[in-house]
Amino acid sequence: MPLLDEDRPTWERDGRDWPHRAASRFVEAAGLRWHIQEFGDPKKPGLLLLHGTGAATHSWRGLAPLLAERYRVLAPDLPGHGFTDPLPPRRLSLPGMAEAVAGLTDVLGFSPALAIGHSAGAAVLTRLCLDKRITPDLLVALNGALTPFPGVASILFPSMARLLFVNPITPKLFAWSADKAAVRRLIDGTGSRLDQTGLDLYRRLFTRAGHVSGALGMMANWDLAALDRDLPKLATRTLLVVGSEDKAIRPDTAFALRDRLPAARIELVRGLGHLAHEEAPGRIAEIVFREAADT
């Protein structure tokens, strides 16, 4: 059973009370219809926000308005996530995702002075910086997924995601089983604790098989080993923000990564998990502003 259009989240149904709905609009770029949100004065320096796998612009509901006090903020739903069209299979890779985002910023004439990515979103931004598609003064990786999983997991995890992705039944089964308890277990498994509104927004997306398929496709078709080999070439000043309670990406991987990056430092935020920016947006905003001022 192939996924149908109704399996995708729809703006009329699922976006009816979307966080900061007034900041949303839809844009055609790179062969896709994108859902984007924009905050702040257009005359201020640009800031590009990219969410992680399985999320959407709702992930920035607390942080984006704070950042907009000093920046013009652009936050898209990544391809296949939320309300943005999925990429065709031939483009479903980390370079393909990065190229699509570059196509979006080109159409918008958006040149970010600051780029912030969470988890896999940080990997997309890193690829964009390495390829000189964007040239921010500062790159911030929030619990960034920048290196392959350790040991045998680096082989098993993408392979399992690929098997699940190619089976059209899998996203439907996941969506069917995404009740409140299951979503809470999933989020708690990242080491983060979200309020009920945050959990409900994730559940809204996870009950749509098209969104689940987009997340699985993103994980199944990425080659983080190639990005890992290129990381020593990253000249962009980089801040690695690490939640001490992150159970999705071990905090110690960031400390090993820092030694391989020419211009990077670490900010450890204690008591927060993988979704630190959703748990404590004020703390993350303060860290970003301080680092940007130093830059």
C-alpha distance (Angstrom), angle and dihedral (degrees) to the residues before:
residue distance angle dihedral
M1 . . .
P2 3.80 . .
L3 3.79 117.8 .
L4 3.79 113.5 -95.6
D5 3.80 130.1 -147.9
E6 3.80 89.8 -102.0
D7 3.82 88.5 60.4
R8 3.80 88.8 67.5
P9 3.81 121.1 82.0
T10 3.80 109.2 -97.9
W11 3.79 125.8 -148.2
E12 3.81 93.4 -135.7
R13 3.82 93.8 52.2
D14 3.80 108.9 23.6
G15 3.80 97.5 26.3
R16 3.79 96.1 49.4
D17 3.83 92.2 110.9
W18 3.81 99.1 14.2
P19 3.82 114.0 161.8
H20 3.81 110.1 -89.6
R21 3.79 91.1 0.5
A22 3.81 89.9 168.6
A23 3.82 88.8 64.0
S24 3.82 92.1 56.0
R25 3.78 130.4 100.2
F26 3.80 137.8 153.6
V27 3.81 124.9 -115.1
E28 3.81 133.4 -172.8
A29 3.82 111.5 -135.0
A30 3.82 138.8 140.6
G31 3.80 90.2 8.4
L32 3.83 92.7 -58.4
R33 3.78 137.9 100.4
W34 3.80 105.3 -125.6
H35 3.77 131.1 -159.8
I36 3.79 108.5 -145.1
Q37 3.78 136.5 172.7
E38 3.80 124.2 -150.6
F39 3.78 127.9 -163.9
G40 3.79 135.8 177.8
D41 3.79 138.2 20.5
P42 3.84 113.0 -32.9
K43 3.81 88.2 -139.5
K44 3.79 93.0 62.1
P45 3.83 123.4 89.9
G46 3.80 113.8 -77.3
L47 3.80 123.6 -105.2
L48 3.81 122.0 -169.8
L49 3.83 118.4 -154.6
L50 3.81 121.2 -165.2
H51 3.80 120.5 -175.5
G52 3.81 126.1 -146.7
T53 3.80 134.5 -105.8
G54 3.79 114.0 -54.9
A55 3.81 94.6 12.0
A56 3.82 133.9 94.5
T57 3.81 138.2 -167.1
H58 3.82 90.1 -57.1
S59 3.81 86.1 76.3
W60 3.82 88.2 74.0
R61 3.80 96.8 47.3
G62 3.80 92.5 115.9
L63 3.80 101.1 30.8
A64 3.83 103.9 42.3
P65 3.84 96.5 64.7
L66 3.81 90.1 50.1
L67 3.80 92.7 50.5
A68 3.82 89.4 46.8
E69 3.80 89.2 68.2
R70 3.82 87.0 77.3
Y71 3.82 105.8 14.9
R72 3.77 144.7 44.9
V73 3.80 98.5 -114.9
L74 3.81 125.0 -152.7
A75 3.82 117.6 -171.7
P76 3.82 119.9 174.6
D77 3.77 131.0 -174.9
L78 3.81 102.7 -114.6
P79 3.82 116.9 -119.5
G80 3.80 112.3 -70.9
H81 3.80 91.3 13.4
G82 3.77 128.7 102.9
F83 3.78 110.7 -28.4
T84 3.84 99.5 -19.5
D85 3.80 121.3 105.1
P86 3.82 117.6 -104.5
L87 3.79 121.9 -109.6
P88 3.81 118.0 -110.4
P89 3.84 112.8 -104.0
R90 3.82 94.0 -104.2
R91 3.84 90.0 60.6
L92 3.79 97.4 40.0
S93 3.80 99.5 113.1
L94 3.78 137.2 95.5
P95 3.84 93.1 -94.9
G96 3.81 88.6 43.6
M97 3.80 92.0 52.1
A98 3.80 91.1 46.4
E99 3.80 91.5 49.6
A100 3.81 90.3 50.9
V101 3.82 91.5 52.1
A102 3.81 89.2 47.9
G103 3.80 88.3 53.2
L104 3.80 89.2 53.8
T105 3.81 94.4 50.3
D106 3.80 90.2 46.3
V107 3.80 92.1 54.2
L108 3.80 91.0 47.6
G109 3.81 93.1 44.3
F110 3.81 87.0 -127.6
S111 3.81 117.9 158.5
P112 3.83 109.6 178.8
A113 3.77 121.3 -143.9
L114 3.80 87.9 -168.9
A115 3.81 128.9 31.4
I116 3.81 123.7 -166.2
G117 3.79 123.9 -175.4
H118 3.76 132.8 177.0
S119 3.82 120.1 -143.3
A120 3.84 107.2 -47.9
G121 3.80 89.6 9.0
A122 3.80 87.5 65.5
A123 3.81 89.0 55.4
V124 3.81 90.7 54.0
L125 3.79 91.2 50.4
T126 3.80 91.7 47.1
R127 3.81 90.2 52.9
L128 3.81 89.5 49.4
C129 3.82 90.9 51.7
L130 3.80 93.2 46.6
D131 3.81 90.3 50.6
K132 3.84 91.2 46.4
R133 3.80 91.0 -122.8
I134 3.80 88.0 129.7
T135 3.81 127.1 20.5
P136 3.81 108.3 -162.9
D137 3.78 122.2 172.9
L138 3.80 89.4 -130.7
L139 3.80 135.4 23.7
V140 3.82 117.2 -160.2
A141 3.80 118.7 -164.1
L142 3.81 112.6 -164.2
N143 3.81 104.4 -157.1
G144 3.79 85.5 -30.3
A145 3.82 121.9 -153.1
L146 3.80 94.7 -142.6
T147 3.79 103.2 137.7
P148 3.83 135.1 48.5
F149 3.78 119.4 -91.6
P150 3.82 111.0 -90.2
G151 3.79 121.8 -95.5
V152 3.77 122.3 -23.4
A153 3.83 90.9 -8.8
S154 3.81 88.5 74.8
I155 3.81 87.3 67.3
L156 3.80 102.3 32.0
F157 3.81 99.5 45.9
P158 3.83 98.9 56.7
S159 3.81 90.5 39.5
M160 3.80 92.5 53.2
A161 3.81 91.1 46.6
R162 3.80 89.3 50.6
L163 3.81 92.2 51.6
L164 3.79 91.2 49.3
F165 3.80 92.5 45.5
V166 3.81 95.9 53.1
N167 3.81 91.2 50.3
P168 3.84 105.0 81.3
I169 3.81 90.8 -159.7
T170 3.82 93.9 63.2
P171 3.82 99.3 71.5
K172 3.80 90.5 46.3
L173 3.81 91.9 51.3
F174 3.80 91.7 47.6
A175 3.81 91.5 48.6
W176 3.79 91.3 47.7
S177 3.81 92.3 52.4
A178 3.83 97.6 43.5
D179 3.79 98.2 110.9
K180 3.80 123.0 154.8
A181 3.80 94.3 -91.2
A182 3.81 93.1 50.1
V183 3.80 92.9 49.8
R184 3.79 91.8 48.3
R185 3.81 90.4 51.7
L186 3.79 90.2 49.3
I187 3.81 94.0 50.7
D188 3.81 93.4 41.2
G189 3.81 86.9 53.2
T190 3.82 88.9 65.6
G191 3.80 91.1 60.1
S192 3.82 93.0 -109.6
R193 3.78 130.7 116.9
L194 3.80 115.0 -149.6
D195 3.79 129.6 -173.0
Q196 3.79 119.8 -110.7
T197 3.80 93.2 -95.7
G198 3.78 91.2 55.6
L199 3.80 91.9 48.1
D200 3.81 91.8 48.3
L201 3.81 91.6 53.2
Y202 3.79 91.8 53.1
R203 3.79 90.3 46.6
R204 3.80 90.4 51.7
L205 3.80 89.5 57.2
F206 3.80 96.4 39.9
T207 3.80 91.3 55.6
R208 3.83 88.9 62.6
A209 3.80 111.0 82.7
G210 3.80 91.7 -155.0
H211 3.80 91.9 60.4
V212 3.81 91.2 46.8
S213 3.81 89.7 50.5
G214 3.81 90.0 51.5
A215 3.80 91.2 53.4
L216 3.81 93.4 46.9
G217 3.80 91.6 47.3
M218 3.79 90.5 51.6
M219 3.81 91.8 53.7
A220 3.79 95.4 40.7
N221 3.78 98.3 54.1
W222 3.79 103.5 41.8
D223 3.79 124.7 108.1
L224 3.79 104.5 -158.9
A225 3.79 90.3 170.9
A226 3.81 89.4 70.4
L227 3.80 91.1 50.2
D228 3.79 89.9 46.5
R229 3.82 91.1 55.7
D230 3.81 90.7 52.5
L231 3.81 97.6 46.7
P232 3.84 95.9 93.9
K233 3.82 86.6 62.0
L234 3.82 92.2 59.8
A235 3.81 105.1 115.6
T236 3.81 95.7 173.8
R237 3.78 114.7 109.3
T238 3.80 104.1 -106.3
L239 3.79 134.7 -162.3
L240 3.81 116.7 -162.4
V241 3.80 108.3 -156.1
V242 3.81 108.7 -163.3
G243 3.81 127.9 -169.8
S244 3.78 109.6 -142.0
E245 3.83 90.9 -143.6
D246 3.82 96.8 47.2
K247 3.81 108.1 138.9
A248 3.80 95.7 175.1
I249 3.83 97.5 59.7
R250 3.78 115.7 21.8
P251 3.81 111.1 -119.8
D252 3.81 92.8 -135.8
T253 3.82 90.3 65.5
A254 3.81 88.9 68.6
F255 3.80 91.9 54.9
A256 3.80 90.6 52.7
L257 3.80 89.9 46.4
R258 3.79 93.9 51.2
D259 3.80 91.3 64.9
R260 3.83 90.3 57.5
L261 3.79 97.0 50.6
P262 3.79 118.9 84.5
A263 3.82 96.3 -143.4
A264 3.79 110.9 21.6
R265 3.76 140.1 118.9
I266 3.81 134.4 179.6
E267 3.79 130.8 -122.2
L268 3.80 111.7 -166.1
V269 3.81 113.8 -156.1
R270 3.76 110.2 -161.5
G271 3.77 123.7 -141.8
L272 3.82 95.5 19.3
G273 3.80 130.7 106.8
H274 3.79 137.6 -153.3
L275 3.81 92.5 -55.9
A276 3.80 93.9 49.5
H277 3.81 92.9 144.0
E278 3.81 90.0 58.3
E279 3.80 94.4 44.5
A280 3.82 96.5 48.5
P281 3.82 111.8 9.2
G282 3.80 92.0 165.3
R283 3.81 92.7 58.4
I284 3.80 91.8 48.1
A285 3.81 92.2 47.9
E286 3.81 90.8 53.0
I287 3.82 90.9 51.2
V288 3.80 91.7 49.3
F289 3.81 93.9 47.6
R290 3.80 91.9 48.6
E291 3.79 93.5 49.6
A292 3.80 92.6 44.6
A293 3.81 90.2 51.7
D294 3.81 90.4 52.5
T295 3.79 89.7 48.9
